[in-house]
């Protein structure tokens, strides 16, 4: 899957590090041991390790040694109205490392009607020259047409992309119809990839936006007023319904409201293969700021779905995250300067959407979930790193402290504190939506690819050192249940005698045959069933198949709903 001349698997050479005295934390266990790192990999874990001379020793006593964070959702090169986001791949990945995140999955955003492969190459070229931590790519599908099937297959088989996102919002721009979603989900499932969805009802949003503008509401508050929480919850329910019919695993990005989270949690408890992604913004702040009299501050919060104005939402989402009903945390980091946001100063629908969060994500999750006792250190590792690695199929290379895994490690001090501020963050924007939040628990040292990149608050990164991480299809963590359900999906018709009652006359001009739809390939097709309406059955006494020996009774097995009460056709 690697491309000539591109970094997709090389590791840092010559760096020898011994981490002593720390508490190693994985998603399933914690224990005290030393770690020896060489050439970008974890080579040894244990006590009294024998290491070569010249190895640097790092004292980790009193700290946790955890896998580097994986941010599953960034948009560091998002084009909007001819503008690029303020934090490109260099600035965005630099901020990620400052917060303890050592890998991102960025979304490729092709122009509607353009080639997905061309957009992929464009993103790779930018990231390879700018990113300073490892990265992977997820592909947005802005408009669906049949010719995209070949491109999806090429991206999966040749380019290392295993996740694709469709939009239920942004009408006449990105929005898919339900039938298109079903077709896309079937194609994605056949390829063994992950279907992602931006879930909002775009039709209702467009009408509400018109209504707000007609009422003279042009500021950022118009954004949240035109995106009521119900349109997110309804879209999540509809997406899950379509995915279940296609027997396709579903990943819902940017869970922002209580209603949407509850819909997803309920479906998961009923057995749906669905994963939910709250983001830093939905966990760490609320949407009351949309009504700030400071226009620039209010505009900094504009994103879709919007941050909920209900102050209890963040706590509710953190509770569902801690209980396992929600699974991973992203940031949806996509920042714009105040001047860029001001393009929509007279019309909220023109405000570029996006917030910060890639740097703050891990500290916010610790503060909102671990500090109040909702989750322990192992759960924290799961929702910030391991679950993402398992879902997107880069585990155990990523997401685990183990021999053979990449040396992406964070020394986390649960007793240290930090106050988030735009004055000290590493993003190229004037506002931080978490301004003033005090976090108890911060990264004190970050190792990426076996190199120390953050120490004592000082960042030392190399532009373009980030590697592309290709991801294979059919991750076991996701597809084991999908494969089992596919084996059980066989359906059968019901053999019946001929109907010989009255038939209402329908004019020939309106009589149409039922459409013949090709079955979704992932569902088992029904076996051929004899059409008894065109059989040799007759009421005259003699039958066309009288020459075939028959038993006095034939037992008919009905579908899984129960047995038929018909015991004989003779």
C-alpha positions in Angstrom: 0.0 0.0 0.0 3.0 2.3 0.3 3.8 4.7 -2.5 7.2 5.1 -4.1 9.2 7.8 -2.4 6.6 8.1 0.5 7.0 7.4 4.2 4.4 4.8 5.2 6.4 2.5 7.4 9.9 3.7 8.1 10.8 4.2 11.8 13.2 6.5 13.6 16.7 5.0 13.8 19.2 5.3 16.5 17.1 6.5 19.4 17.5 4.3 22.5 15.3 5.2 25.5 14.7 3.5 28.8 11.6 4.6 30.8 12.0 3.5 34.4 9.6 3.3 37.3 6.3 4.2 35.6 2.9 2.6 35.8 2.1 1.1 32.4 -1.6 1.5 31.6 -3.4 -0.3 28.8 -7.1 -0.6 28.2 -7.3 -4.0 30.0 -4.6 -3.8 32.7 -2.1 -1.7 34.7 1.3 -2.7 36.1 4.6 -1.4 37.0 7.5 -2.1 34.7 10.3 -0.5 32.7 10.2 0.0 28.9 13.1 0.0 26.5 12.6 1.7 23.2 14.8 1.3 20.1 14.5 2.4 16.5 10.9 3.6 17.0 9.6 0.3 18.5 9.0 -1.0 22.0 11.7 -3.7 22.3 11.5 -4.8 26.0 9.1 -4.5 28.9 10.0 -5.7 32.4 12.4 -5.2 35.3 16.2 -5.1 35.4 16.3 -4.7 31.6 19.7 -5.1 29.9 20.1 -2.2 27.5 23.0 -0.9 25.4 25.4 1.8 26.5 24.4 5.4 25.7 20.7 4.7 26.2 18.8 7.7 27.6 17.0 7.0 30.9 13.7 8.8 31.7 12.4 8.7 35.2 8.7 8.0 35.2 8.1 7.5 38.9 4.7 8.7 40.0 3.4 8.9 36.4 1.4 6.8 34.1 2.9 5.5 30.9 0.1 5.2 28.3 -0.3 4.7 24.6 -0.2 7.8 22.5 -3.6 9.2 21.8 -5.4 8.6 18.5 -7.6 11.5 17.3 -10.1 9.8 15.0 -11.5 13.0 13.5 -9.6 16.0 12.3 -10.0 18.3 9.3 -6.7 20.1 9.0 -7.0 20.9 5.4 -10.7 21.5 5.1 -11.5 23.9 2.1 -14.4 26.3 2.8 -15.4 29.0 0.3 -11.9 29.1 -1.1 -10.3 29.2 2.3 -8.2 26.6 4.1 -8.5 26.0 7.8 -6.1 28.0 10.0 -4.3 24.9 11.3 -2.8 23.0 8.5 -1.1 19.6 8.9 2.0 21.1 10.5 0.3 23.3 13.0 -2.5 20.8 13.7 -0.2 17.8 14.3 2.1 20.0 16.4 -0.9 20.9 18.6 -1.9 17.2 18.7 1.5 16.2 20.1 1.4 19.0 22.7 -1.7 17.4 24.1 -0.5 13.8 24.0 -2.0 12.7 20.7 0.5 10.8 18.5 -1.7 9.8 15.6 -4.6 11.5 13.8 -7.1 10.3 11.2 -7.8 13.3 8.9 -10.8 13.6 6.6 -10.2 14.0 2.9 -12.8 16.4 1.5 -13.1 16.1 -2.3 -15.1 18.6 -4.3 -18.5 17.4 -5.4 -18.1 15.5 -8.6 -14.3 15.3 -8.4 -12.2 12.2 -8.2 -11.7 10.6 -4.8 -8.3 9.3 -5.8 -7.2 12.7 -6.9 -8.3 14.2 -3.6 -6.5 11.4 -1.8 -3.2 12.2 -3.6 -3.7 15.9 -2.8 -4.1 15.2 0.9 -1.1 12.7 0.9 1.1 15.3 -0.7 0.2 18.0 1.8 0.4 15.7 4.9 3.7 14.0 3.9 5.4 17.4 3.6 3.9 18.9 6.8 2.7 16.4 9.4 4.9 15.9 12.4 3.1 12.9 13.8 1.7 9.7 12.3 -1.5 10.1 10.3 -4.1 8.2 8.4 -6.9 9.3 6.1 -10.7 8.8 6.0 -12.6 9.7 2.8 -15.7 11.9 2.6 -18.1 11.0 -0.2 -19.7 14.3 -1.3 -21.8 13.0 -4.2 -22.6 9.4 -4.9 -22.6 8.0 -8.5 -22.0 4.4 -9.7 -18.6 5.2 -11.1 -17.3 5.8 -7.5 -17.4 2.1 -6.7 -14.2 1.5 -8.6 -12.5 4.4 -6.7 -13.7 3.0 -3.4 -12.2 -0.3 -4.2 -8.9 1.2 -5.3 -8.7 3.3 -2.1 -9.3 0.2 0.0 -7.0 -2.2 -1.8 -4.2 0.1 -2.9 -4.2 3.2 -0.7 -4.8 1.9 2.8 -8.1 3.7 3.4 -10.8 1.7 5.3 -13.4 4.4 6.3 -15.8 6.5 4.3 -18.1 9.2 5.4 -21.5 10.2 4.0 -23.5 13.3 4.8 -27.2 13.5 5.7 -26.9 17.3 5.9 -25.7 20.2 3.6 -28.6 20.0 1.2 -27.7 20.4 -2.5 -24.0 20.3 -1.6 -23.1 17.1 0.2 -26.4 15.5 1.3 -27.1 11.9 0.3 -30.6 10.4 -0.1 -31.6 7.4 2.0 -31.5 5.2 -1.1 -28.0 6.4 -1.9 -26.9 5.7 1.7 -28.2 2.2 1.5 -26.3 1.7 -1.8 -23.1 3.2 -0.3 -23.4 1.1 2.9 -23.7 -2.1 0.8 -20.6 -1.2 -1.2 -18.7 -0.3 1.9 -19.7 -3.5 3.7 -18.6 -5.6 0.7 -15.2 -4.0 0.8 -14.9 -4.6 4.6 -14.6 -0.9 5.4 -16.2 1.3 8.0 -19.3 3.5 7.1 -19.2 6.8 8.8 -22.1 9.3 8.8 -22.6 13.0 9.6 -26.1 12.7 11.0 -28.4 15.7 10.7 -31.6 16.2 8.8 -30.5 18.6 6.1 -34.0 19.3 4.7 -35.3 20.6 8.0 -32.1 22.6 8.6 -32.4 24.4 5.3 -35.9 25.4 6.0 -35.1 26.5 9.6 -32.1 28.6 8.3 -34.5 30.4 5.9 -36.9 31.0 8.8 -34.2 32.5 11.0 -33.0 34.8 8.4 -36.5 35.9 7.6 -36.9 36.8 11.3 -33.8 38.9 11.1 -31.6 36.6 13.1 -28.2 36.7 11.4 -25.8 36.1 14.2 -24.2 32.8 15.5 -27.2 32.1 17.6 -29.1 31.5 14.3 -26.9 28.5 13.7 -27.9 26.6 16.8 -31.6 27.7 16.5 -31.7 26.3 13.0 -30.1 23.0 14.1 -32.5 21.8 16.8 -31.3 18.7 18.6 -34.2 16.6 17.2 -32.7 16.8 13.7 -29.6 15.1 14.9 -31.4 12.4 16.9 -33.7 11.7 14.0 -30.9 11.4 11.5 -28.9 9.1 13.8 -31.9 6.8 14.1 -32.4 6.8 10.4 -28.7 6.1 9.7 -28.7 3.1 12.1 -31.9 1.8 10.5 -30.4 1.9 7.0 -27.1 0.4 8.2 -28.9 -2.5 9.9 -30.8 -3.2 6.7 -27.5 -3.2 4.7 -25.8 -5.3 7.5 -23.1 -2.7 7.5 -21.1 -1.5 10.5 -21.8 2.2 11.3 -19.7 4.9 12.9 -21.5 8.1 13.8 -19.2 11.1 14.0 -19.7 14.2 16.2 -22.3 13.1 18.7 -23.3 16.4 20.1 -26.7 16.1 21.8 -28.4 14.0 24.5 -31.1 12.8 22.1 -28.6 11.5 19.5 -26.5 9.8 22.1 -29.5 8.1 23.6 -30.7 6.8 20.2 -27.3 5.3 19.5 -26.9 3.8 23.0 -30.3 2.2 22.8 -29.5 0.7 19.3 -26.2 -0.6 20.6 -27.9 -2.3 23.5 -30.3 -4.0 21.1 -27.3 -5.4 19.2 -26.7 -2.9 16.4 -23.0 -2.7 15.2 -22.7 1.0 15.7 -20.1 3.2 17.3 -20.4 6.8 18.6 -17.9 9.6 18.6 -18.4 12.5 21.1 -15.8 15.2 20.5 -13.8 17.5 22.7 -16.4 20.3 22.2 -19.4 18.2 23.2 -17.6 16.9 26.3 -15.9 20.0 27.4 -18.2 23.0 26.9 -21.8 24.0 26.1 -23.6 26.1 23.5 -24.7 28.9 25.8 -21.8 30.9 24.2 -23.7 31.2 20.9 -25.6 34.1 22.7 -22.4 35.9 23.7 -22.5 39.6 22.9 -19.0 39.2 21.6 -19.7 38.1 18.0 -16.2 36.7 17.5 -16.4 34.5 20.6 -19.8 33.3 19.6 -18.7 32.5 16.0 -15.7 30.5 17.4 -18.3 27.9 18.6 -20.0 27.5 15.2 -19.8 23.8 14.1 -22.3 21.2 12.9 -24.0 19.6 14.7 -23.8 22.6 17.1 -22.6 22.4 20.6 -25.7 21.8 22.7 -27.0 24.8 24.7 -28.2 22.4 27.3 -25.6 22.6 30.1 -26.3 19.0 31.2 -25.4 17.5 27.9 -21.6 17.3 28.5 -22.1 15.3 31.7 -24.6 13.0 30.0 -22.2 12.3 27.2 -19.3 11.6 29.5 -21.5 9.2 31.4 -22.4 7.3 28.3 -18.7 7.3 27.2 -17.7 5.9 30.6 -20.3 3.2 30.5 -19.3 2.0 27.0 -22.4 3.2 25.1 -20.1 5.7 23.3 -16.8 4.4 22.2 -14.1 6.8 21.1 -13.3 10.5 21.3 -12.3 12.7 18.4 -11.8 16.5 18.2 -13.2 17.4 14.7 -10.4 20.0 14.9 -11.1 22.5 12.1 -10.2 26.0 13.1 -10.7 29.3 11.4 -9.4 32.8 12.4 -11.8 35.5 13.4 -11.3 37.2 10.1 -12.2 34.0 8.3 -15.3 33.5 10.5 -16.3 37.1 9.7 -17.1 36.1 6.2 -20.5 35.3 7.8 -20.8 38.4 9.9 -24.1 39.3 8.3 -25.4 35.8 7.6 -24.7 32.9 10.1 -25.0 30.4 7.3 -21.8 31.7 5.8 -19.7 31.4 9.0 -17.1 28.7 8.3 -17.8 25.7 10.6 -15.3 24.2 13.0 -13.8 24.4 16.5 -10.5 23.6 18.1 -9.9 20.5 20.2 -7.0 18.3 19.0 -4.7 19.6 21.7 -7.2 19.7 24.5 -9.0 16.4 23.8 -7.1 14.0 26.2 -7.0 16.5 29.1 -10.7 17.3 28.7 -11.6 13.6 28.7 -9.5 13.0 31.9 -11.0 16.0 33.6 -14.6 15.2 32.7 -14.5 11.4 33.1 -11.6 10.3 35.3 -11.4 13.1 37.9 -15.1 12.7 38.9 -14.7 8.9 39.1 -16.8 8.0 36.1 -14.0 5.9 34.5 -10.6 4.6 35.6 -7.2 5.0 33.9 -7.8 1.9 31.7 -11.1 3.2 30.4 -9.4 6.5 29.6 -6.8 4.7 27.5 -9.6 2.8 25.7 -11.6 5.8 24.7 -8.6 8.0 23.8 -6.5 5.4 21.9 -7.2 1.7 22.0 -10.8 1.5 20.8 -9.9 3.8 17.9 -7.0 1.5 17.0 -9.2 -1.6 17.1 -12.1 0.0 15.1 -9.9 1.4 12.4 -7.6 -1.6 12.3 -4.2 -0.4 13.4 -4.1 -2.3 16.6 -1.8 -3.4 18.3 0.7 -1.4 16.3 -1.1 1.6 17.8 -3.2 1.9 20.9 -1.1 -0.4 23.2 2.0 -0.5 25.3 3.5 -3.9 24.2 6.6 -5.3 22.8 6.6 -4.8 19.0 4.1 -1.9 19.1 5.2 1.5 17.9 7.0 3.6 20.5 4.2 6.3 20.7 4.1 6.8 24.4 2.9 9.5 26.8 3.9 10.1 30.4 0.8 11.3 32.1 0.9 13.1 35.4 -2.5 12.8 37.1 -1.5 15.3 39.8 -0.4 18.1 37.5 -2.8 20.9 36.5 -3.2 23.2 33.5 -5.5 26.0 32.6 -6.5 26.0 29.0 -6.0 29.4 27.3 -5.7 30.8 23.8 -2.6 32.6 25.1 -0.7 29.3 25.5 -2.4 26.9 23.0 -0.6 25.8 19.8 -3.4 26.7 17.3 -3.4 29.6 14.9 -6.6 31.1 16.2 -7.5 33.9 18.6 -10.1 32.1 20.6 -10.1 28.8 22.5 -13.6 27.4 23.2 -12.4 25.9 26.4 -10.9 29.1 27.7 -10.3 29.1 31.4 -11.0 25.3 31.9 -8.7 23.9 34.6 -7.6 20.3 33.9 -6.2 18.0 36.6 -4.0 15.6 34.7 -1.7 16.5 31.8 1.0 15.0 29.5 4.5 15.8 30.8 6.5 13.9 28.2 5.5 12.6 24.7 7.4 10.2 22.6 6.5 9.8 18.9 8.1 7.3 16.7 10.6 6.6 19.5 11.7 10.3 19.7 10.9 12.7 22.6 8.9 15.5 21.1 7.5 17.1 24.3 9.4 17.6 27.5 8.9 20.1 30.3 6.4 22.0 28.2 8.8 22.4 25.3 7.9 21.0 21.9 10.6 19.8 19.5 9.0 18.5 16.3 10.2 18.0 12.7 7.9 19.2 9.9 7.2 16.3 7.5 8.3 13.6 9.9 4.8 12.1 10.2 4.3 8.7 8.5 1.2 7.6 6.7 -0.4 4.6 8.4 -2.3 2.4 6.0 -5.2 0.4 7.4 -6.4 -2.9 6.3 -10.1 -3.9 5.8 -12.4 -6.2 7.8 -11.2 -5.3 11.3 -12.1 -8.2 13.6 -13.3 -5.8 16.3 -16.0 -4.6 14.0 -16.7 -7.4 11.4 -17.0 -10.5 13.5 -20.6 -9.8 14.3 -21.3 -8.6 10.7 -20.0 -11.9 9.3 -22.1 -13.9 11.8 -25.2 -12.0 10.9 -24.6 -12.5 7.2 -24.5 -16.3 7.7 -27.9 -16.1 9.5 -29.5 -13.7 7.0 -31.0 -16.4 4.7 -34.7 -15.9 4.0 -37.3 -18.3 2.5 -40.5 -17.8 0.6 -43.7 -19.6 1.7 -45.0 -22.4 -0.6 -48.7 -21.8 -1.1 -51.6 -23.2 -3.1 -53.0 -21.2 -5.9 -55.3 -18.3 -5.1 -58.6 -18.8 -7.1 -60.7 -16.1 -5.6 -61.9 -12.8 -7.2 -59.3 -10.4 -8.6 -60.2 -6.7 -8.9 -59.9 -5.3 -12.4 -57.2 -2.7 -12.8 -56.9 -0.6 -16.0 -54.0 -1.7 -18.2 -52.8 1.9 -18.4 -52.0 1.9 -14.6 -51.0 -1.7 -14.2 -47.3 -1.9 -13.5 -45.1 -4.8 -12.4 -43.4 -4.6 -9.1 -39.8 -3.3 -9.6 -37.2 -5.9 -9.8 -34.4 -4.7 -7.4 -31.1 -6.5 -7.3 -30.6 -7.8 -3.8 -28.0 -6.2 -1.5 -24.9 -8.4 -2.0 -24.2 -8.8 1.7 -27.6 -10.4 2.4 -28.2 -14.0 1.4 -30.4 -14.2 -1.6 -33.6 -16.3 -1.3 -33.4 -19.7 -3.0 -35.6 -20.3 -6.0 -39.2 -21.0 -5.0 -41.6 -22.8 -7.3 -44.3 -20.3 -8.5 -47.5 -22.2 -7.7 -49.6 -19.5 -9.4 -48.2 -20.8 -12.7 -48.3 -24.5 -11.7 -50.2 -27.4 -13.1 -52.6 -27.4 -10.2 -56.2 -27.8 -11.5 -59.7 -28.1 -10.0 -60.7 -30.6 -12.6 -59.3 -33.5 -10.6 -56.3 -34.6 -12.7 -53.0 -32.8 -12.1 -50.0 -32.2 -14.3 -47.7 -34.0 -11.8 -49.9 -37.0 -11.1 -47.2 -39.3 -12.5 -44.9 -38.3 -9.5 -45.1 -40.5 -6.5 -46.2 -38.5 -3.4 -46.4 -39.1 0.3 -49.7 -38.8 2.0 -48.4 -35.7 3.8 -45.7 -33.1 3.2 -44.4 -31.2 6.2 -43.6 -27.6 5.3 -40.9 -25.8 7.4 -41.8 -22.1 7.8 -39.4 -19.2 8.4 -37.9 -18.6 11.8 -41.2 -17.1 13.1 -42.7 -20.5 13.7 -44.1 -23.6 12.0 -46.9 -23.5 9.5 -50.2 -25.1 10.3 -50.4 -26.4 6.8 -49.5 -30.1 6.8 -50.6 -31.3 3.4 -50.9 -30.1 -0.1 -52.8 -33.1 -1.3 
